[in-house]
C-alpha cells in the first residue's frame, strides 16, 4: 500500500479535537509512520470485515484506532478515530 495523500473526514476532525492531548500527539506520530511505511508493525494495519469490509484500521495506542478507507484514486481518507466502539459508528 502506497500512501500518496491523506484526507480527513469532518467527523474525524471533530473526534480528534475531542480527544486527550496525548492521544492527539500519538495519532500525529502514527500518521507520520503510516506515511513513511504503512506496513510498519506498530500500526497493526488490518482490513475490517463484514459490513466494514471497505475500511482499514491502524492502532494509535492499545485503546485507540484510526479507521480509514482507500479511495479509488489512491488517496487515503481518515474516516474516524476513537476507542474500539468507533467501529459501531461507521
Residue pairs with C-beta under 8 A, 6 or more apart in sequence:
1 38
1 39
1 45
1 70
2 38
2 74
3 34
3 35
3 38
3 76
4 74
4 75
4 76
5 74
5 75
5 76
6 31
6 34
6 35
6 75
6 76
6 77
6 78
7 71
7 75
7 76
7 77
7 78
8 77
8 78
9 77
9 78
9 79
9 80
11 79
11 80
12 66
12 78
12 79
12 80
12 81
15 80
15 81
15 82
15 86
16 24
16 27
16 81
19 27
19 64
19 81
19 82
23 60
23 61
23 64
26 60
26 61
26 64
27 60
27 64
27 66
27 81
30 42
30 43
30 58
30 59
30 60
30 66
31 66
31 78
33 40
33 42
33 43
34 40
34 43
34 58
38 45
39 45
42 59
43 58
43 59
44 57
44 58
44 59
45 56
45 57
45 58
46 56
46 57
47 53
47 55
47 56
48 55
48 56
48 57
48 67
48 87
52 67
52 87
52 90
54 69
55 67
55 68
55 69
55 79
55 90
56 67
56 68
56 69
56 70
57 65
57 66
57 67
57 68
57 87
58 65
58 66
58 68
59 65
60 66
60 81
63 83
63 84
64 81
64 82
64 83
65 81
65 82
65 83
65 84
65 86
65 87
66 78
66 80
66 81
67 78
67 79
67 80
67 81
67 86
67 87
67 90
68 76
68 77
68 78
68 79
69 76
69 77
69 79
70 76
70 77
71 77
79 90
80 86
80 89
80 90
82 89
